[in-house]
Amino acid sequence: MIILLISILITLVISVVVMVLASLLAKKTIMDREKNSPFECGFDPKGSARLPFSLRFFLIAVIFLIFDVEITLLLPLAIIVNFSNISAWAFTGFAFILILLIGLYHEWNQGALEWAY
């Protein structure tokens, strides 16, 4: 029981010493306005929070995420070709790619893929 108490005490002392040394060694010595301010993807963090956000950039990001998820759904089709019926596999793959192409055509037709007006 005493050995357990001593080992816990030694562990706590070593942990505190390591934390104090880490905080002393990691201190910034030069305080600079640019170094102390957070970087927010090019936005000025000290400015107004009500700046207009580019809706075109948001739409392109959402389209990228949608197609990225769809690609991750397409990849298992190549793996299961040996384990499934070839006609069912081909129909599923063709239907999925057809849905992707219809979605791409719709986005292209609506002008969501154009960077400039």
C-alpha positions in Angstrom: 0.0 0.0 0.0 2.8 2.4 0.9 4.6 1.5 -2.4 1.5 2.4 -4.4 1.2 5.7 -2.6 4.9 6.5 -3.1 4.7 5.6 -6.8 1.6 7.8 -7.3 3.4 10.7 -5.5 6.5 10.3 -7.6 4.4 10.2 -10.8 2.6 13.4 -9.8 5.9 15.2 -9.0 7.5 14.2 -12.3 4.4 15.2 -14.2 4.3 18.7 -12.5 8.0 19.2 -13.1 7.6 18.3 -16.8 4.6 20.6 -17.2 6.4 23.5 -15.5 9.5 23.0 -17.7 7.4 22.8 -20.8 5.6 26.0 -20.0 8.8 27.8 -19.3 10.6 26.6 -22.4 7.7 27.2 -24.7 7.1 30.9 -23.7 7.3 33.5 -26.4 10.0 36.0 -25.8 9.0 38.5 -28.4 5.5 39.8 -28.3 4.4 40.9 -31.8 0.9 42.0 -32.9 1.0 39.8 -36.0 2.2 36.7 -34.0 -0.4 37.1 -31.3 -3.4 37.5 -33.6 -5.0 34.4 -35.0 -4.9 33.6 -38.7 -8.4 33.2 -40.0 -8.1 32.1 -43.6 -7.2 35.5 -44.9 -9.9 37.4 -43.0 -8.9 40.2 -40.6 -9.8 38.9 -37.1 -9.9 42.4 -35.7 -12.3 43.7 -38.4 -16.1 43.5 -38.6 -17.7 40.0 -38.5 -20.4 41.1 -40.9 -18.4 41.1 -44.1 -20.1 39.5 -47.1 -19.0 35.9 -47.8 -18.6 34.7 -51.3 -21.6 32.5 -52.1 -19.8 31.1 -55.2 -17.0 29.8 -53.0 -19.5 28.2 -50.7 -21.3 26.5 -53.6 -18.1 25.2 -55.1 -17.1 23.8 -51.7 -20.4 22.0 -51.2 -20.2 20.6 -54.7 -16.7 19.3 -54.0 -17.9 17.6 -50.8 -20.9 16.0 -52.5 -18.7 14.6 -55.3 -16.0 13.5 -52.8 -18.6 11.5 -50.9 -19.9 10.0 -54.1 -16.5 8.9 -55.1 -16.0 7.1 -51.8 -19.3 5.3 -52.5 -18.1 4.3 -56.0 -14.8 2.8 -54.9 -16.3 -0.3 -53.2 -17.9 -1.2 -56.6 -14.4 -2.2 -57.9 -13.8 -4.4 -54.9 -17.1 -6.3 -54.9 -17.1 -7.2 -58.6 -15.7 -10.7 -57.8 -18.2 -11.4 -55.1 -21.5 -10.4 -56.8 -23.6 -11.1 -59.8 -22.1 -9.3 -62.7 -25.4 -8.0 -64.1 -26.5 -6.7 -60.8 -23.1 -5.1 -60.3 -23.1 -3.5 -63.7 -26.7 -2.2 -63.2 -25.8 -0.7 -59.8 -22.7 0.9 -61.1 -24.4 2.3 -64.2 -27.3 3.7 -62.2 -25.0 5.4 -59.8 -22.8 6.9 -62.5 -25.9 8.0 -64.3 -27.2 9.8 -61.2 -23.8 11.4 -60.9 -23.8 12.6 -64.5 -27.3 14.0 -64.2 -26.3 15.9 -61.1 -23.2 17.2 -62.8 -25.3 18.3 -65.9 -27.8 20.0 -63.6 -25.0 21.9 -61.8 -23.4 22.9 -65.1 -26.8 24.0 -66.5 -27.5 26.1 -63.4 -24.1 27.8 -63.7 -22.7 26.6 -60.4 -19.5 25.4 -61.9 -18.5 28.8 -63.5 -15.9 30.8 -61.6 -16.7 34.1 -63.3 -19.9 35.6 -64.5 
